[in-house]
Amino acid sequence: MLDWAVGVDLGGTNIRVAKVDVMGKISQPIFVEIDKADKRGADAPNFAQIISIVEGMISSNQEHPPLGIGFGVTGPINVETGIIDNPFTLPAYFQGNIKKTLEDKFNLKVVVENDANAACIGEAIFGAGAGATMVACLILGTGVGVGVINKGVVYRGANGVHPEAGHVHVDPTGPLCYCGRNGCLEALVSGTALKNIGVERGVLTAEQNGKDLADLAEAGNKEAVQIMLEAQQALGLGVVNLIYTYGPEKIIITGSALSRSDSLLVKLQAIADEASAYTKLRSEIKYGSLGDWAGTIGAATRILKTL
Ligand SMILES: [Zn+2]
């Protein structure tokens, strides 16, 4: 049996946990929604929902225990201390020192990673970016995450901070982002953004979401098509910013808010090639190949491989 690690991907809406082996294959996948209502009551310790899932997985594998726990979490997160301080997208009882909490509970090595980096690690090592030296990933979900892996090393800012390139500005006159500025990539192309724009323009009801907008566009709704075209244009500008900032060999686009189509890929590649004419480096645009489990696989990879 191959060595393995517990991979956890804590997003703004869901938790994904799985066994991940050294070949990047997952088993025993668990997918649950975050218990936002905290039904366990105020006395439950922080991270109780996650602890109980991980506990179940470890106890069902006692004959071959994991090498550790890789924990990917929606940013901002301090990967060195393991402290989650993210009131923007996570409830109060998902705040605190997750690294120390899990280490104390399970007596295992624990590595904490920004979720965008985790998904990028997964795709760069085992997915669509495998074999490339420099990979940038754009993850379109509830928000927009960006991760960059250069020669197997995660690109980080000073003191381990994650640069949050999902908040690059592509339209200074665009919608206000929760980060406090206008027209971030995230405020234009994330699932949340598409829903907000769709509702604002009367295309969606408050109960519908970004996926419904994509379906309406697919069915030929003119206003929905227009919104999707604007989002694609913003995504193209985001891709160009990544090319000029990092010079990646491959740009992987993935995430639950992405409506994949060959025509979008062709369009983004054309925009990328235009930028490449100046940088003289062709960046290939690809869709991710690991689906929604890229972050779980990547988080565990931080335990299974030296990155
Ligand atoms: Zn922003």
Boltz pocket constraint, residues with backbone or C-beta under 6 A from the ligand:
constraints:
  - pocket:
      binder: B
      contacts: [[A, 166], [A, 167], [A, 177], [A, 178], [A, 179], [A, 180], [A, 181], [A, 184], [A, 186], [A, 187]]
      max_distance: 6.0
